[in-house]
Amino acid sequence: METSIKIRKTPVQARSKARVEQILKAAEEMISDHGSDGLKMSAVAKRADVPIGTVYQFFPNKSALIQTLATSVMSDIRDSIDADFIGVSSLADAADRIEISLRAYQQFLKSNPTVRDILCSTQGDKKLQQLDLDDSRKNGETLLRHLKPLVDDSQHDQLATMCFMNMHLTGALVRMTVELDDNEAASLLNMFITNLRTEITNFTSRAGP
């Protein structure tokens, strides 16, 4: 039984890189069409127009394919989170930015079903569930880095826990809301944002120098 979810071989030559891109594009299209359950290595090879041995040369199994796609998406989302909080000036400002960022993320997933399917694929594969958890932790650390200068030193541990927890909850909530009707989705999103705003603004602001 294959257990590795790491890419088997990192492409170096231009031809190898091009083939890996073909394989990943084919896998992405199949996830979009059929979900992760419909992702078969032989079908990926056929769709990418490469020998099955070439697919296995780089990816030991479908989990490794999904991991590679998901890692790329997660990295882009983390960069967006980082950009959203550059120059944040107060806890009230942070709460406003979190609301804007969360609503934008919900619209992004709603408008990009393939990205949503790739992220949801990590939930259906036990080997990849840790990837989702690690992503939440990294996103929490990104948010924490921006908020720490605004919060009293005595509350930094509590702030770190809040950032990690809410980044994980945000991912799960947003993936759920895009499957609901607009009214129910808006109600859930508004409630979550209200609670999150309260959590953030209840922290003690750091005293000036």
Secondary structure, DSSP 8 states (H G I E B T S, - for coil): -----S-SS---SHHHHHHHHHHHHHHHHHHHHH-GGG--HHHHHHHHTS-HHHHHHH-SSHHHHHHHHHHHHHHHHHHHHHHHTTT--SHHHHHHHHHHHHHHHHHHHHH-HHHHHHHHHTTS-GGGHHHHHHHHHHHHHHHHHHHGGGB-GGGHHHHHHHHHHHHHHHHHHHHHHTTS-HHHHHHHHHHHHHHHHHHHHTS-B----
